[in-house]
C-alpha cells in the first residue's frame, strides 16, 4: 500500500542531461504526468551539461511553459558529477531527488525514498541489488562484468562497504544533507557517487537503500574504455585527496 504524504512536502527533481534531444521531452512528460498527481509540491531542475544538440532549445520551451521548471545551462561539457552538484545546490525542496535521463527507474519508486527520509534517513538510494528489486532489462554482459569488478574495487580499495549499489541514478536527500554533501564534492565525472557516499559517512549522515524496478537504457553516454580510465583517475583523486 502506498503511503500518503502531507501536502506540505516540497520535492526537487534534478535531472542531469547531455545531448538528450531524442528523449528529454518523453522524460519530462512522464515527470509532470506523475508528480502532478501527487499530494505534494515539486519543482524540476534540468541541468544541461553543455549539450551540442537541440537539448537546450527543447528545455527552454519547457521553462516557458511551467513556473516550477528551471533549466541550468552552460556551454562546456563538465561531467555528470558537476551537473548533479549544480542542480542539488540550486534545489529549494525539503527533499531532493536526482534521476538519470532515460526513465530507467519508474517514478513511483520516489515514494519509497520519501518514506525512508521521513522515518529518519538523511539520504535514500535506489538499489538494483537490494532484495525485492526487479531488473526488467539487463545491461550487456561486458557492462555487468565491469560492474562486478568495479564493486570489488570500491569495496576493497575505496573502503565503501555496506552500500549494495553505489551507481544507481536514483538518489534522494534531505535538503540539509544534499547541501552539506554537494558543497564538499569535487568530483565532476561519474565517480561523484562514491565521493557522495564517503562525504556522507564523514559527516555521520544516515544513508539507506531501497529496492527498485529498473531497466537498462542502451543509449548511454558512458564509453567503456575511455570512461573506465577516467573513472580510475577520479577514484585515485578521491582516495588520496587531502581533507
N, C-alpha and C positions, 0 to 999 in steps of 0.2 A: 504494500500500500504506500502510495506517495505521500510524504509528509507535507502538511500545509504550513506555509510560511507567512509571517506577518508582512503586510504591505509596506512597512517602513524600511525594509531591506533595500539597499541600493547596490546593484551589481555592475561592475565594469567588465566588459568583454573585450579583451585585447587580441587582435589578430595581426601577426607579422606576415607581410607578403613581399614577394619578389617575382616579377613577371608572371602575374596570375590573371591575365586578361581573359583566359578561357574558362575560368571557374569562379572568379570573385563574385560576380553577380549571383550565381547559384548559391554560393555560401551565404551571402548577405540576405538573400530571400529566406533561406532556412533559418538564419539567426533571428530575423524580425518576425517570421511566422511563429517561431517557438516562444520567444520571450514576450511578445505582445499578449500571449495567452496566460502569462504567469501573474501572480498577485504581488509582484514586487517591481520596483523601478529599476531600469537598466540604462546603460549607455554603451555605445560601441565605439571603440578606438581601433582603427586600422592603421598600422604603421607600414608605409610603403618604403621598403629598403632599397631605394634607388632603382626602381623598375625602369626598363628600357623599352617596354611595350606600351600598350594603352591602359595599363592598370591605373595610373594616376588620373587619367581623364575619366574613367569609369567611377572612381572613388569620389571625384569632385561632384558628379551628378548625384550620388547618394548623399553627400554632405549638404547639397542644396535642398534635398527632399526631406531630411529628418533633422530636427533640432538636437536629438540625442546621439548624433553621429559626428565623429571627428576623424579627419584624415591627417596623419602626420607624414610629411613627405620630405625627403632630402635626396639630392641628386646622385650622390656617390654610394654605391653598394658597400655596406659596412659589415653585415653579418647578422644572423638571426639573434644572437645574444644582445647586440646593440639595439636592434629593433624592439625586442621584448622589454629591455630596460627602459627605453624611451616611453613605451606605452604604459608600463607599470608605474613609472614616476609621474605620469600625467593623469593617471586614473584617479577619479574622485569617489569611487564607490566604497562602501563598507567592506565589500569583498571584491577581489579582482581575479578574473579567470583569463588565462591565455590559452588559445586554441590554435592549432595549425590550420591553414587553408586546406581544402580538400575533403572536409567533413568525414574524417576518419573515425571520429567518436560521436555517437548520437548526442544531441544537446540535452536530451532527457537525463543524461548522467550528471548534469550540473547539480541536480537536487541532492545527490549523494554527497557531493563535496560540500554544499551548503550545510547539510545536516552535521557533518563532521566538524565544521568550523563553529557552528552554533553549540556543539557539545564540548567545545574546549580546544580544538586543534587550532594551531596557528597557520598551518598550510595543509592542503589536502591534494594528493596527486592521484590521477587516474593511473591504474596499473594493469598492464596486459598480463602480468604474471601472477596476479592475486587470484586466490580461489574464487570461483564464480565468474571469472571473466570469460568472454566468448570471442574467439577470433574467427571472423566470418571469411576473411580473405587474407592468407598468409603472405609475408614478404617472400621474395625469391630466395632460393637455398643459400646463395652466396651472402645475402644480407643477414640471414638467420645465423649462419656460421660466424660472420663478422660480429654480430650482436653477442654471441656466446663468448668469443674472445674478449670483446670489449667489457663484458660483465666481469670477467675474471680480472682484467686489468684494473678496473675501477675498484674492485673489492680489495685486491692484494697490494696494488701499487698506490692507489689514491686513498685507501682507507675508508671507502664508502661502503659500509655494511648495514644491513637491516632494511634497505630500500630495494625492493624486488625489481622495479622498473624505473630507472633514472631518466630515461629519454622520451617517455610518452608526452606528446604535445597536448596535454590536457591537465593543467595545473592551476590550483586555486589558492589564494592567500587572503588572510585578513589584511586590512589596509596597513596597519602598523607593521606587520611582518613584511609585506611587499616593499614598503618604503625603506625599512631597515636593511633588508637583503639586497635590493637592487641599487641602493646607494653605494653599497660595498662592492658589488660585482664589477669586474673589469673586463671579463672575457667577452669578446664580440662575436665569436663564432658559435658553432653547435655545442661546444662543451660548457656553455654557460649553465646548463642544468646541474653539472657536477659542482661548479662553484656555488650555485644557489644552495644546494644541499649542505655543503661544507660550511658556508656562512651561516645558514640557519642553525646548524648544530653549535657553532661557536657562540652564538647568541642565546643558546638554550631554548630555542623555539621548538615546538612540538610539530613534527612532520608526520602525517598519516597518509595511508594509501587506501584506495577503494577499487573494487572490481569494475570493469567496463566492458562494453561491447566495442569491438574495434575491427576495422578493415583497412587493408593496405591501400595507399594511394600510389599507383605506379608512376604518376607524374611528379617525381621527387626532384628537388634542387641539389641533392647530395650526389657527388661524383665519387665513386668508391676509392680509387687510388689517390687522387689529389686530396679528396676530403679526409681520407684516413691519415694522410701525412699531416694535414693541418690540425686534425683533432689531436694527434700525438704531440705536436708542438704546443698546443693550447694546454693539454694536460700537464706537460712539463712546466709550463709557466705557472699554472695553478699550484702545482706541487711545491715549487721552490720560490714562489713569490713571498717576499718579506711582508710581515704584517703592517 
